[in-house]
Amino acid sequence: MKREGEVRIPAGCAIAAIFSKDGHLVDGSRIITMIQTMHERSNGLGGGFVGYDIYPEYQDDYAIHMFFDDLTAKRTFESELFDKFKVFKYEEIPTRQNPGVVSSPLIWRYFVLPLEQRTMKEEENFMVATMLDINERIEGAYCFSMGKNMGVFKGVGYPEDLGDFYMLEKYQATCWIAHGRYPTNTPGWWGGAHPFSLLDMALVHNGEISSYDTNRKMLEMVGYKCSLQTDTEAIAYMIDDLTRHHGFTLEECAHILAAPFWSEIEKMEDGQKNYYTYLRKNFADYLICGPFSIIVGFKDGIMALNDRCKLRSLVMAENESTLYLASEESAIRALKEDVDKISCIRASEAVIYKRGEKHA
Protein backbone atom coordinates (compact mmCIF):
# COMPACT_ATOMS: atom_id res chain seq x y z
CA MET A 1 0.00 0.00 0.00
CA LYS A 2 1.27 3.45 -0.90
CA ARG A 3 1.63 5.83 2.01
CA GLU A 4 0.56 9.42 2.20
CA GLY A 5 2.95 11.55 0.15
CA GLU A 6 3.93 8.65 -2.16
CA VAL A 7 1.03 9.14 -4.55
CA ARG A 8 0.04 12.40 -6.16
CA ILE A 9 -3.59 13.39 -5.76
CA PRO A 10 -4.26 16.26 -8.13
CA ALA A 11 -6.52 19.14 -7.15
CA GLY A 12 -8.94 18.14 -9.86
CA CYS A 13 -8.70 19.25 -13.49
CA ALA A 14 -6.32 21.52 -15.40
CA ILE A 15 -7.13 24.79 -17.14
CA ALA A 16 -4.96 26.95 -19.39
CA ALA A 17 -5.22 29.88 -21.78
CA ILE A 18 -3.23 31.95 -24.25
CA PHE A 19 -4.64 35.41 -25.00
CA SER A 20 -3.15 37.58 -27.73
CA LYS A 21 -3.29 41.14 -26.38
CA ASP A 22 -2.37 42.67 -29.74
CA GLY A 23 -4.43 40.34 -31.94
CA HIS A 24 -1.63 38.19 -33.37
CA LEU A 25 -2.58 34.63 -34.28
CA VAL A 26 -1.40 31.55 -32.36
CA ASP A 27 -1.69 28.01 -33.70
CA GLY A 28 -3.32 25.32 -31.60
CA SER A 29 -0.12 23.38 -30.93
CA ARG A 30 0.82 25.98 -28.31
CA ILE A 31 -2.22 25.43 -26.11
CA ILE A 32 -1.82 21.65 -26.50
CA THR A 33 1.71 21.98 -25.10
CA MET A 34 0.39 23.85 -22.07
CA ILE A 35 -2.39 21.42 -21.21
CA GLN A 36 -0.24 18.34 -21.88
CA THR A 37 2.28 19.57 -19.30
CA MET A 38 -0.47 19.14 -16.69
CA HIS A 39 -1.36 15.62 -17.86
CA GLU A 40 -1.55 14.17 -14.34
CA ARG A 41 -4.37 16.55 -13.41
CA SER A 42 -6.67 14.72 -15.85
CA ASN A 43 -7.85 11.13 -15.92
CA GLY A 44 -8.79 10.67 -19.58
CA LEU A 45 -12.52 11.23 -19.11
CA GLY A 46 -12.70 14.65 -20.71
CA GLY A 47 -10.79 17.45 -22.36
CA GLY A 48 -11.44 20.33 -24.67
CA PHE A 49 -10.45 23.62 -26.24
CA VAL A 50 -11.99 26.81 -27.55
CA GLY A 51 -10.41 29.05 -30.18
CA TYR A 52 -11.43 32.61 -31.07
CA ASP A 53 -11.16 34.19 -34.54
CA ILE A 54 -10.67 30.76 -36.15
CA TYR A 55 -13.33 31.23 -38.85
CA PRO A 56 -12.52 34.57 -40.52
CA GLU A 57 -14.25 33.58 -43.77
CA TYR A 58 -17.51 33.13 -41.83
CA GLN A 59 -16.92 35.75 -39.14
CA ASP A 60 -20.46 37.19 -39.36
CA ASP A 61 -22.20 33.81 -39.16
CA TYR A 62 -22.99 31.59 -36.20
CA ALA A 63 -20.73 28.52 -36.17
CA ILE A 64 -22.81 25.70 -34.69
CA HIS A 65 -20.82 22.66 -33.54
CA MET A 66 -22.85 19.48 -33.01
CA PHE A 67 -22.48 15.96 -31.63
CA PHE A 68 -24.83 13.28 -32.98
CA ASP A 69 -25.22 9.80 -31.57
CA ASP A 70 -26.49 8.53 -34.93
CA LEU A 71 -27.79 9.59 -38.35
CA THR A 72 -31.38 9.71 -37.10
CA ALA A 73 -30.50 12.45 -34.62
CA LYS A 74 -28.57 14.31 -37.34
CA ARG A 75 -31.50 14.20 -39.77
CA THR A 76 -33.93 15.38 -37.10
CA PHE A 77 -31.67 18.32 -36.23
CA GLU A 78 -31.06 19.29 -39.87
CA SER A 79 -34.76 19.18 -40.77
CA GLU A 80 -35.41 21.81 -38.11
CA LEU A 81 -32.23 23.79 -38.84
CA PHE A 82 -33.10 24.36 -42.49
CA ASP A 83 -36.58 25.56 -41.52
CA LYS A 84 -35.23 28.30 -39.24
CA PHE A 85 -31.80 29.23 -40.62
CA LYS A 86 -30.03 30.18 -43.78
CA VAL A 87 -27.20 27.65 -43.96
CA PHE A 88 -24.08 28.88 -45.76
CA LYS A 89 -21.97 25.76 -45.26
CA TYR A 90 -22.12 22.52 -43.32
CA GLU A 91 -19.55 19.77 -43.03
CA GLU A 92 -18.10 17.12 -40.78
CA ILE A 93 -15.47 18.65 -38.51
CA PRO A 94 -12.09 17.27 -39.68
CA THR A 95 -10.47 14.80 -37.29
CA ARG A 96 -7.66 12.27 -37.38
CA GLN A 97 -7.39 8.91 -35.67
CA ASN A 98 -5.83 8.97 -32.23
CA PRO A 99 -5.53 5.84 -30.06
CA GLY A 100 -6.53 7.83 -26.98
CA VAL A 101 -9.87 8.93 -28.47
CA VAL A 102 -12.41 6.18 -29.03
CA SER A 103 -16.18 5.85 -29.51
CA SER A 104 -16.55 9.37 -30.87
CA PRO A 105 -19.97 10.57 -32.00
CA LEU A 106 -20.68 12.18 -35.37
CA ILE A 107 -19.16 15.68 -35.18
CA TRP A 108 -20.43 18.36 -37.57
CA ARG A 109 -20.40 22.15 -37.93
CA TYR A 110 -22.88 24.51 -39.57
CA PHE A 111 -22.39 28.17 -40.50
CA VAL A 112 -25.78 29.84 -40.30
CA LEU A 113 -27.88 32.94 -39.76
CA PRO A 114 -31.53 33.03 -38.63
CA LEU A 115 -34.00 33.44 -41.49
CA GLU A 116 -36.19 35.88 -39.58
CA GLN A 117 -34.87 39.41 -39.03
CA ARG A 118 -34.61 40.39 -35.36
CA THR A 119 -32.92 42.97 -33.18
CA MET A 120 -29.51 41.85 -31.86
CA LYS A 121 -30.94 41.15 -28.40
CA GLU A 122 -33.84 39.15 -29.86
CA GLU A 123 -31.46 37.24 -32.12
CA GLU A 124 -29.19 36.30 -29.21
CA ASN A 125 -32.18 35.16 -27.16
CA PHE A 126 -33.36 33.09 -30.13
CA MET A 127 -29.95 31.44 -30.57
CA VAL A 128 -29.63 30.54 -26.89
CA ALA A 129 -33.21 29.23 -26.75
CA THR A 130 -32.55 27.13 -29.85
CA MET A 131 -29.41 25.60 -28.34
CA LEU A 132 -31.09 24.77 -25.03
CA ASP A 133 -34.08 23.29 -26.86
CA ILE A 134 -31.87 21.06 -29.02
CA ASN A 135 -30.00 19.68 -26.03
CA GLU A 136 -33.16 18.99 -24.08
CA ARG A 137 -35.53 17.75 -26.77
CA ILE A 138 -33.70 16.09 -29.70
CA GLU A 139 -32.50 12.73 -28.47
CA GLY A 140 -28.91 12.03 -29.45
CA ALA A 141 -28.17 15.59 -30.65
CA TYR A 142 -26.02 18.00 -28.61
CA CYS A 143 -25.15 21.56 -29.56
CA PHE A 144 -21.89 22.43 -27.79
CA SER A 145 -20.84 25.65 -29.54
CA MET A 146 -22.74 28.37 -31.41
CA GLY A 147 -20.78 31.63 -31.36
CA LYS A 148 -19.47 33.82 -34.18
CA ASN A 149 -15.90 33.32 -35.42
CA MET A 150 -15.12 30.90 -32.59
CA GLY A 151 -15.53 27.24 -31.87
CA VAL A 152 -15.34 24.60 -29.12
CA PHE A 153 -13.56 21.26 -29.69
CA LYS A 154 -14.04 18.73 -26.90
CA GLY A 155 -14.68 15.11 -26.03
CA VAL A 156 -13.73 12.10 -23.92
CA GLY A 157 -9.99 11.48 -23.62
CA TYR A 158 -6.88 13.26 -22.40
CA PRO A 159 -6.82 16.84 -23.70
CA GLU A 160 -3.58 16.44 -25.68
CA ASP A 161 -5.08 13.44 -27.49
CA LEU A 162 -8.20 15.43 -28.28
CA GLY A 163 -6.11 18.32 -29.56
CA ASP A 164 -4.40 15.90 -31.94
CA PHE A 165 -7.76 14.29 -32.81
CA TYR A 166 -9.20 17.67 -33.86
CA MET A 167 -5.94 18.68 -35.62
CA LEU A 168 -5.81 21.96 -33.72
CA GLU A 169 -2.34 22.74 -35.08
CA LYS A 170 -4.14 23.65 -38.32
CA TYR A 171 -6.19 26.41 -36.62
CA GLN A 172 -5.01 29.95 -35.91
CA ALA A 173 -6.63 31.84 -33.02
CA THR A 174 -6.20 35.09 -31.10
CA CYS A 175 -7.28 33.30 -27.91
CA TRP A 176 -7.06 29.66 -26.88
CA ILE A 177 -8.54 28.16 -23.71
CA ALA A 178 -8.10 24.51 -22.68
CA HIS A 179 -9.37 22.06 -20.08
CA GLY A 180 -8.23 18.67 -18.83
CA ARG A 181 -10.99 16.98 -16.87
CA TYR A 182 -10.91 14.94 -13.67
CA PRO A 183 -14.64 14.32 -13.06
CA THR A 184 -15.67 13.35 -9.56
CA ASN A 185 -19.44 13.59 -9.08
CA THR A 186 -20.52 13.74 -12.74
CA PRO A 187 -20.02 11.35 -15.68
CA GLY A 188 -17.33 11.62 -18.33
CA TRP A 189 -19.10 11.93 -21.68
CA TRP A 190 -18.69 13.98 -24.84
CA GLY A 191 -21.34 16.59 -24.09
CA GLY A 192 -20.18 17.00 -20.50
CA ALA A 193 -16.57 17.88 -21.35
CA HIS A 194 -15.40 21.50 -21.07
CA PRO A 195 -15.49 24.21 -22.37
CA PHE A 196 -19.16 25.13 -22.02
CA SER A 197 -20.28 27.80 -24.42
CA LEU A 198 -23.19 30.15 -25.07
CA LEU A 199 -22.95 32.58 -27.99
CA ASP A 200 -19.39 34.01 -27.94
CA MET A 201 -18.78 33.17 -24.27
CA ALA A 202 -16.94 29.96 -23.34
CA LEU A 203 -15.92 28.75 -19.89
CA VAL A 204 -13.62 26.18 -18.30
CA HIS A 205 -13.66 25.31 -14.61
CA ASN A 206 -11.43 23.54 -12.11
CA GLY A 207 -13.24 22.62 -8.92
CA GLU A 208 -16.58 21.54 -7.55
CA ILE A 209 -19.77 23.52 -6.99
CA SER A 210 -21.49 22.58 -3.74
CA SER A 211 -24.22 25.16 -4.48
CA TYR A 212 -25.17 23.47 -7.75
CA ASP A 213 -28.73 22.53 -6.75
CA THR A 214 -29.51 26.10 -5.65
CA ASN A 215 -27.92 27.55 -8.78
CA ARG A 216 -29.67 25.07 -11.07
CA LYS A 217 -33.14 25.62 -9.59
CA MET A 218 -32.76 29.37 -9.97
CA LEU A 219 -31.62 29.00 -13.60
CA GLU A 220 -34.53 26.74 -14.48
CA MET A 221 -36.93 29.32 -13.04
CA VAL A 222 -35.61 31.90 -15.53
CA GLY A 223 -35.65 29.61 -18.56
CA TYR A 224 -32.32 27.75 -18.66
CA LYS A 225 -32.25 23.96 -18.86
CA CYS A 226 -29.30 22.17 -17.26
CA SER A 227 -29.20 18.99 -19.35
CA LEU A 228 -25.47 18.22 -19.73
CA GLN A 229 -24.95 16.46 -16.37
CA THR A 230 -22.24 18.66 -14.92
CA ASP A 231 -22.12 21.55 -12.46
CA THR A 232 -19.94 23.73 -14.73
CA GLU A 233 -22.83 24.15 -17.15
CA ALA A 234 -24.59 26.21 -14.47
CA ILE A 235 -21.71 28.71 -14.23
CA ALA A 236 -21.86 29.39 -17.97
CA TYR A 237 -25.62 29.98 -17.81
CA MET A 238 -25.32 32.27 -14.77
CA ILE A 239 -22.75 34.45 -16.51
CA ASP A 240 -24.92 34.59 -19.62
CA ASP A 241 -27.98 35.57 -17.58
CA LEU A 242 -26.15 38.21 -15.54
CA THR A 243 -24.50 39.87 -18.55
CA ARG A 244 -27.19 39.66 -21.22
CA HIS A 245 -30.39 39.88 -19.17
CA HIS A 246 -29.32 41.91 -16.12
CA GLY A 247 -26.75 44.07 -17.88
CA PHE A 248 -23.87 43.44 -15.48
CA THR A 249 -20.25 43.75 -16.56
CA LEU A 250 -17.98 40.75 -16.13
CA GLU A 251 -16.32 42.46 -13.17
CA GLU A 252 -19.74 42.86 -11.53
CA CYS A 253 -20.49 39.20 -12.33
CA ALA A 254 -17.36 38.25 -10.42
CA HIS A 255 -18.56 40.27 -7.43
CA ILE A 256 -21.76 38.19 -7.49
CA LEU A 257 -20.33 34.73 -8.24
CA ALA A 258 -17.47 35.07 -5.72
CA ALA A 259 -19.04 37.61 -3.37
CA PRO A 260 -17.26 38.51 -0.13
CA PHE A 261 -18.31 36.84 3.11
CA TRP A 262 -20.79 38.78 5.23
CA SER A 263 -18.11 39.18 7.88
CA GLU A 264 -15.94 40.98 5.30
CA ILE A 265 -18.79 43.17 4.06
CA GLU A 266 -19.48 44.38 7.61
CA LYS A 267 -15.97 45.86 7.77
CA MET A 268 -16.26 47.83 4.50
CA GLU A 269 -16.76 51.56 4.00
CA ASP A 270 -20.41 52.57 3.54
CA GLY A 271 -20.41 52.87 -0.26
CA GLN A 272 -18.69 49.55 -0.83
CA LYS A 273 -20.70 47.96 1.97
CA ASN A 274 -24.00 49.04 0.39
CA TYR A 275 -22.89 47.78 -3.04
CA TYR A 276 -21.98 44.28 -1.88
CA THR A 277 -24.99 44.08 0.44
CA TYR A 278 -27.25 44.83 -2.53
CA LEU A 279 -25.61 42.11 -4.64
CA ARG A 280 -25.64 39.51 -1.86
CA LYS A 281 -29.31 40.11 -1.05
CA ASN A 282 -30.65 40.37 -4.59
CA PHE A 283 -28.50 37.76 -6.34
CA ALA A 284 -27.89 35.25 -3.55
CA ASP A 285 -28.76 32.25 -5.76
CA TYR A 286 -25.91 33.13 -8.15
CA LEU A 287 -23.25 32.73 -5.47
CA ILE A 288 -20.89 29.85 -6.23
CA CYS A 289 -19.96 27.84 -3.13
CA GLY A 290 -17.07 25.42 -3.12
CA PRO A 291 -13.56 25.42 -4.58
CA PHE A 292 -13.16 26.80 -8.09
CA SER A 293 -10.99 28.61 -10.56
CA ILE A 294 -12.49 29.56 -13.91
CA ILE A 295 -11.37 31.08 -17.21
CA VAL A 296 -14.01 32.79 -19.33
CA GLY A 297 -13.47 33.69 -22.97
CA PHE A 298 -15.53 36.29 -24.81
CA LYS A 299 -15.20 38.35 -27.98
CA ASP A 300 -11.86 40.20 -27.82
CA GLY A 301 -11.35 39.40 -24.15
CA ILE A 302 -10.72 36.94 -21.34
CA MET A 303 -11.46 36.72 -17.59
CA ALA A 304 -9.92 34.59 -14.84
CA LEU A 305 -11.53 34.22 -11.41
CA ASN A 306 -10.75 32.34 -8.20
CA ASP A 307 -13.11 31.34 -5.39
CA ARG A 308 -13.39 33.29 -2.13
CA CYS A 309 -10.79 31.17 -0.32
CA LYS A 310 -8.51 30.40 -3.28
CA LEU A 311 -8.94 26.65 -2.98
CA ARG A 312 -7.84 26.05 -6.59
CA SER A 313 -4.61 27.31 -8.10
CA LEU A 314 -4.46 29.72 -11.03
CA VAL A 315 -1.25 31.34 -12.28
CA MET A 316 -0.90 34.33 -14.60
CA ALA A 317 2.06 35.49 -16.70
CA GLU A 318 2.40 38.02 -19.48
CA ASN A 319 4.67 39.92 -21.78
CA GLU A 320 4.01 42.84 -24.08
CA SER A 321 1.93 40.86 -26.59
CA THR A 322 0.47 37.86 -24.73
CA LEU A 323 -1.28 36.80 -21.53
CA TYR A 324 -0.90 33.24 -20.22
CA LEU A 325 -3.07 31.51 -17.61
CA ALA A 326 -2.70 28.02 -16.17
CA SER A 327 -3.36 25.85 -13.14
CA GLU A 328 0.39 25.37 -12.79
CA GLU A 329 3.36 27.62 -13.59
CA SER A 330 5.04 24.67 -15.32
CA ALA A 331 2.47 24.86 -18.14
CA ILE A 332 3.52 28.42 -18.90
CA ARG A 333 7.22 27.64 -18.59
CA ALA A 334 6.80 24.77 -21.07
CA LEU A 335 6.24 27.31 -23.85
CA LYS A 336 9.73 28.75 -23.25
CA GLU A 337 8.46 32.29 -23.70
CA ASP A 338 10.00 35.33 -22.09
CA VAL A 339 7.49 36.79 -19.63
CA ASP A 340 7.81 40.08 -17.78
CA LYS A 341 6.09 38.90 -14.64
CA ILE A 342 4.35 35.86 -13.20
CA SER A 343 1.91 35.82 -10.31
CA CYS A 344 -0.89 33.89 -8.64
CA ILE A 345 -4.42 35.19 -8.95
CA ARG A 346 -5.80 36.05 -5.52
CA ALA A 347 -9.04 34.89 -3.90
CA SER A 348 -12.17 36.47 -5.45
CA GLU A 349 -9.95 38.42 -7.84
CA ALA A 350 -11.29 38.94 -11.35
CA VAL A 351 -8.50 39.44 -13.88
CA ILE A 352 -10.04 40.81 -17.08
CA TYR A 353 -8.18 41.62 -20.27
CA LYS A 354 -9.77 43.18 -23.34
CA ARG A 355 -7.85 43.47 -26.57
CA GLY A 356 -6.35 46.91 -27.04
CA GLU A 357 -6.58 47.93 -23.38
CA LYS A 358 -3.47 48.75 -21.39
CA HIS A 359 -2.74 47.02 -18.09
CA ALA A 360 -0.30 48.08 -15.41
C-alpha positions as CSV (number, residue, x, y, z in Angstrom):
1,M,0.0,0.0,0.0
2,K,1.3,3.5,-0.9
3,R,1.6,5.8,2.0
4,E,0.6,9.4,2.2
5,G,3.0,11.6,0.1
6,E,3.9,8.7,-2.2
7,V,1.0,9.1,-4.5
8,R,0.0,12.4,-6.2
9,I,-3.6,13.4,-5.8
10,P,-4.3,16.3,-8.1
11,A,-6.5,19.1,-7.2
12,G,-8.9,18.1,-9.9
13,C,-8.7,19.2,-13.5
14,A,-6.3,21.5,-15.4
15,I,-7.1,24.8,-17.1
16,A,-5.0,27.0,-19.4
17,A,-5.2,29.9,-21.8
18,I,-3.2,32.0,-24.3
19,F,-4.6,35.4,-25.0
20,S,-3.1,37.6,-27.7
21,K,-3.3,41.1,-26.4
22,D,-2.4,42.7,-29.7
23,G,-4.4,40.3,-31.9
24,H,-1.6,38.2,-33.4
25,L,-2.6,34.6,-34.3
26,V,-1.4,31.6,-32.4
27,D,-1.7,28.0,-33.7
28,G,-3.3,25.3,-31.6
29,S,-0.1,23.4,-30.9
30,R,0.8,26.0,-28.3
31,I,-2.2,25.4,-26.1
32,I,-1.8,21.7,-26.5
33,T,1.7,22.0,-25.1
34,M,0.4,23.8,-22.1
35,I,-2.4,21.4,-21.2
36,Q,-0.2,18.3,-21.9
37,T,2.3,19.6,-19.3
38,M,-0.5,19.1,-16.7
39,H,-1.4,15.6,-17.9
40,E,-1.5,14.2,-14.3
41,R,-4.4,16.6,-13.4
42,S,-6.7,14.7,-15.9
43,N,-7.9,11.1,-15.9
44,G,-8.8,10.7,-19.6
45,L,-12.5,11.2,-19.1
46,G,-12.7,14.7,-20.7
47,G,-10.8,17.4,-22.4
48,G,-11.4,20.3,-24.7
49,F,-10.5,23.6,-26.2
50,V,-12.0,26.8,-27.6
51,G,-10.4,29.1,-30.2
52,Y,-11.4,32.6,-31.1
53,D,-11.2,34.2,-34.5
54,I,-10.7,30.8,-36.2
55,Y,-13.3,31.2,-38.8
56,P,-12.5,34.6,-40.5
57,E,-14.2,33.6,-43.8
58,Y,-17.5,33.1,-41.8
59,Q,-16.9,35.7,-39.1
60,D,-20.5,37.2,-39.4
61,D,-22.2,33.8,-39.2
62,Y,-23.0,31.6,-36.2
63,A,-20.7,28.5,-36.2
64,I,-22.8,25.7,-34.7
65,H,-20.8,22.7,-33.5
66,M,-22.9,19.5,-33.0
67,F,-22.5,16.0,-31.6
68,F,-24.8,13.3,-33.0
69,D,-25.2,9.8,-31.6
70,D,-26.5,8.5,-34.9
71,L,-27.8,9.6,-38.3
72,T,-31.4,9.7,-37.1
73,A,-30.5,12.5,-34.6
74,K,-28.6,14.3,-37.3
75,R,-31.5,14.2,-39.8
76,T,-33.9,15.4,-37.1
77,F,-31.7,18.3,-36.2
78,E,-31.1,19.3,-39.9
79,S,-34.8,19.2,-40.8
80,E,-35.4,21.8,-38.1
81,L,-32.2,23.8,-38.8
82,F,-33.1,24.4,-42.5
83,D,-36.6,25.6,-41.5
84,K,-35.2,28.3,-39.2
85,F,-31.8,29.2,-40.6
86,K,-30.0,30.2,-43.8
87,V,-27.2,27.7,-44.0
88,F,-24.1,28.9,-45.8
89,K,-22.0,25.8,-45.3
90,Y,-22.1,22.5,-43.3
91,E,-19.5,19.8,-43.0
92,E,-18.1,17.1,-40.8
93,I,-15.5,18.6,-38.5
94,P,-12.1,17.3,-39.7
95,T,-10.5,14.8,-37.3
96,R,-7.7,12.3,-37.4
97,Q,-7.4,8.9,-35.7
98,N,-5.8,9.0,-32.2
99,P,-5.5,5.8,-30.1
100,G,-6.5,7.8,-27.0
101,V,-9.9,8.9,-28.5
102,V,-12.4,6.2,-29.0
103,S,-16.2,5.9,-29.5
104,S,-16.5,9.4,-30.9
105,P,-20.0,10.6,-32.0
106,L,-20.7,12.2,-35.4
107,I,-19.2,15.7,-35.2
108,W,-20.4,18.4,-37.6
109,R,-20.4,22.1,-37.9
110,Y,-22.9,24.5,-39.6
111,F,-22.4,28.2,-40.5
112,V,-25.8,29.8,-40.3
113,L,-27.9,32.9,-39.8
114,P,-31.5,33.0,-38.6
115,L,-34.0,33.4,-41.5
116,E,-36.2,35.9,-39.6
117,Q,-34.9,39.4,-39.0
118,R,-34.6,40.4,-35.4
119,T,-32.9,43.0,-33.2
120,M,-29.5,41.9,-31.9
121,K,-30.9,41.1,-28.4
122,E,-33.8,39.2,-29.9
123,E,-31.5,37.2,-32.1
124,E,-29.2,36.3,-29.2
125,N,-32.2,35.2,-27.2
126,F,-33.4,33.1,-30.1
127,M,-30.0,31.4,-30.6
128,V,-29.6,30.5,-26.9
129,A,-33.2,29.2,-26.7
130,T,-32.6,27.1,-29.8
131,M,-29.4,25.6,-28.3
132,L,-31.1,24.8,-25.0
133,D,-34.1,23.3,-26.9
134,I,-31.9,21.1,-29.0
135,N,-30.0,19.7,-26.0
136,E,-33.2,19.0,-24.1
137,R,-35.5,17.7,-26.8
138,I,-33.7,16.1,-29.7
139,E,-32.5,12.7,-28.5
140,G,-28.9,12.0,-29.5
141,A,-28.2,15.6,-30.7
142,Y,-26.0,18.0,-28.6
143,C,-25.2,21.6,-29.6
144,F,-21.9,22.4,-27.8
145,S,-20.8,25.6,-29.5
146,M,-22.7,28.4,-31.4
147,G,-20.8,31.6,-31.4
148,K,-19.5,33.8,-34.2
149,N,-15.9,33.3,-35.4
150,M,-15.1,30.9,-32.6
151,G,-15.5,27.2,-31.9
152,V,-15.3,24.6,-29.1
153,F,-13.6,21.3,-29.7
154,K,-14.0,18.7,-26.9
155,G,-14.7,15.1,-26.0
156,V,-13.7,12.1,-23.9
157,G,-10.0,11.5,-23.6
158,Y,-6.9,13.3,-22.4
159,P,-6.8,16.8,-23.7
160,E,-3.6,16.4,-25.7
161,D,-5.1,13.4,-27.5
162,L,-8.2,15.4,-28.3
163,G,-6.1,18.3,-29.6
164,D,-4.4,15.9,-31.9
165,F,-7.8,14.3,-32.8
166,Y,-9.2,17.7,-33.9
167,M,-5.9,18.7,-35.6
168,L,-5.8,22.0,-33.7
169,E,-2.3,22.7,-35.1
170,K,-4.1,23.6,-38.3
171,Y,-6.2,26.4,-36.6
172,Q,-5.0,30.0,-35.9
173,A,-6.6,31.8,-33.0
174,T,-6.2,35.1,-31.1
175,C,-7.3,33.3,-27.9
176,W,-7.1,29.7,-26.9
177,I,-8.5,28.2,-23.7
178,A,-8.1,24.5,-22.7
179,H,-9.4,22.1,-20.1
180,G,-8.2,18.7,-18.8
181,R,-11.0,17.0,-16.9
182,Y,-10.9,14.9,-13.7
183,P,-14.6,14.3,-13.1
184,T,-15.7,13.3,-9.6
185,N,-19.4,13.6,-9.1
186,T,-20.5,13.7,-12.7
187,P,-20.0,11.4,-15.7
188,G,-17.3,11.6,-18.3
189,W,-19.1,11.9,-21.7
190,W,-18.7,14.0,-24.8
191,G,-21.3,16.6,-24.1
192,G,-20.2,17.0,-20.5
193,A,-16.6,17.9,-21.4
194,H,-15.4,21.5,-21.1
195,P,-15.5,24.2,-22.4
196,F,-19.2,25.1,-22.0
197,S,-20.3,27.8,-24.4
198,L,-23.2,30.2,-25.1
199,L,-23.0,32.6,-28.0
200,D,-19.4,34.0,-27.9
201,M,-18.8,33.2,-24.3
202,A,-16.9,30.0,-23.3
203,L,-15.9,28.8,-19.9
204,V,-13.6,26.2,-18.3
205,H,-13.7,25.3,-14.6
206,N,-11.4,23.5,-12.1
207,G,-13.2,22.6,-8.9
208,E,-16.6,21.5,-7.5
209,I,-19.8,23.5,-7.0
210,S,-21.5,22.6,-3.7
211,S,-24.2,25.2,-4.5
212,Y,-25.2,23.5,-7.8
213,D,-28.7,22.5,-6.7
214,T,-29.5,26.1,-5.7
215,N,-27.9,27.5,-8.8
216,R,-29.7,25.1,-11.1
217,K,-33.1,25.6,-9.6
218,M,-32.8,29.4,-10.0
219,L,-31.6,29.0,-13.6
220,E,-34.5,26.7,-14.5
221,M,-36.9,29.3,-13.0
222,V,-35.6,31.9,-15.5
223,G,-35.7,29.6,-18.6
224,Y,-32.3,27.8,-18.7
225,K,-32.3,24.0,-18.9
226,C,-29.3,22.2,-17.3
227,S,-29.2,19.0,-19.3
228,L,-25.5,18.2,-19.7
229,Q,-24.9,16.5,-16.4
230,T,-22.2,18.7,-14.9
231,D,-22.1,21.5,-12.5
232,T,-19.9,23.7,-14.7
233,E,-22.8,24.2,-17.1
234,A,-24.6,26.2,-14.5
235,I,-21.7,28.7,-14.2
236,A,-21.9,29.4,-18.0
237,Y,-25.6,30.0,-17.8
238,M,-25.3,32.3,-14.8
239,I,-22.7,34.5,-16.5
240,D,-24.9,34.6,-19.6
241,D,-28.0,35.6,-17.6
242,L,-26.1,38.2,-15.5
243,T,-24.5,39.9,-18.5
244,R,-27.2,39.7,-21.2
245,H,-30.4,39.9,-19.2
246,H,-29.3,41.9,-16.1
247,G,-26.7,44.1,-17.9
248,F,-23.9,43.4,-15.5
249,T,-20.3,43.7,-16.6
250,L,-18.0,40.7,-16.1
251,E,-16.3,42.5,-13.2
252,E,-19.7,42.9,-11.5
253,C,-20.5,39.2,-12.3
254,A,-17.4,38.2,-10.4
255,H,-18.6,40.3,-7.4
256,I,-21.8,38.2,-7.5
257,L,-20.3,34.7,-8.2
258,A,-17.5,35.1,-5.7
259,A,-19.0,37.6,-3.4
260,P,-17.3,38.5,-0.1
261,F,-18.3,36.8,3.1
262,W,-20.8,38.8,5.2
263,S,-18.1,39.2,7.9
264,E,-15.9,41.0,5.3
265,I,-18.8,43.2,4.1
266,E,-19.5,44.4,7.6
267,K,-16.0,45.9,7.8
268,M,-16.3,47.8,4.5
269,E,-16.8,51.6,4.0
270,D,-20.4,52.6,3.5
271,G,-20.4,52.9,-0.3
272,Q,-18.7,49.5,-0.8
273,K,-20.7,48.0,2.0
274,N,-24.0,49.0,0.4
275,Y,-22.9,47.8,-3.0
276,Y,-22.0,44.3,-1.9
277,T,-25.0,44.1,0.4
278,Y,-27.3,44.8,-2.5
279,L,-25.6,42.1,-4.6
280,R,-25.6,39.5,-1.9
281,K,-29.3,40.1,-1.0
282,N,-30.6,40.4,-4.6
283,F,-28.5,37.8,-6.3
284,A,-27.9,35.2,-3.6
285,D,-28.8,32.3,-5.8
286,Y,-25.9,33.1,-8.1
287,L,-23.2,32.7,-5.5
288,I,-20.9,29.8,-6.2
289,C,-20.0,27.8,-3.1
290,G,-17.1,25.4,-3.1
291,P,-13.6,25.4,-4.6
292,F,-13.2,26.8,-8.1
293,S,-11.0,28.6,-10.6
294,I,-12.5,29.6,-13.9
295,I,-11.4,31.1,-17.2
296,V,-14.0,32.8,-19.3
297,G,-13.5,33.7,-23.0
298,F,-15.5,36.3,-24.8
299,K,-15.2,38.3,-28.0
300,D,-11.9,40.2,-27.8
301,G,-11.3,39.4,-24.1
302,I,-10.7,36.9,-21.3
303,M,-11.5,36.7,-17.6
304,A,-9.9,34.6,-14.8
305,L,-11.5,34.2,-11.4
306,N,-10.7,32.3,-8.2
307,D,-13.1,31.3,-5.4
308,R,-13.4,33.3,-2.1
309,C,-10.8,31.2,-0.3
310,K,-8.5,30.4,-3.3
311,L,-8.9,26.7,-3.0
312,R,-7.8,26.1,-6.6
313,S,-4.6,27.3,-8.1
314,L,-4.5,29.7,-11.0
315,V,-1.3,31.3,-12.3
316,M,-0.9,34.3,-14.6
317,A,2.1,35.5,-16.7
318,E,2.4,38.0,-19.5
319,N,4.7,39.9,-21.8
320,E,4.0,42.8,-24.1
321,S,1.9,40.9,-26.6
322,T,0.5,37.9,-24.7
323,L,-1.3,36.8,-21.5
324,Y,-0.9,33.2,-20.2
325,L,-3.1,31.5,-17.6
326,A,-2.7,28.0,-16.2
327,S,-3.4,25.9,-13.1
328,E,0.4,25.4,-12.8
329,E,3.4,27.6,-13.6
330,S,5.0,24.7,-15.3
331,A,2.5,24.9,-18.1
332,I,3.5,28.4,-18.9
333,R,7.2,27.6,-18.6
334,A,6.8,24.8,-21.1
335,L,6.2,27.3,-23.9
336,K,9.7,28.8,-23.2
337,E,8.5,32.3,-23.7
338,D,10.0,35.3,-22.1
339,V,7.5,36.8,-19.6
340,D,7.8,40.1,-17.8
341,K,6.1,38.9,-14.6
342,I,4.4,35.9,-13.2
343,S,1.9,35.8,-10.3
344,C,-0.9,33.9,-8.6
345,I,-4.4,35.2,-8.9
346,R,-5.8,36.1,-5.5
347,A,-9.0,34.9,-3.9
348,S,-12.2,36.5,-5.4
349,E,-9.9,38.4,-7.8
350,A,-11.3,38.9,-11.3
351,V,-8.5,39.4,-13.9
352,I,-10.0,40.8,-17.1
353,Y,-8.2,41.6,-20.3
354,K,-9.8,43.2,-23.3
355,R,-7.9,43.5,-26.6
356,G,-6.3,46.9,-27.0
357,E,-6.6,47.9,-23.4
358,K,-3.5,48.7,-21.4
359,H,-2.7,47.0,-18.1
360,A,-0.3,48.1,-15.4
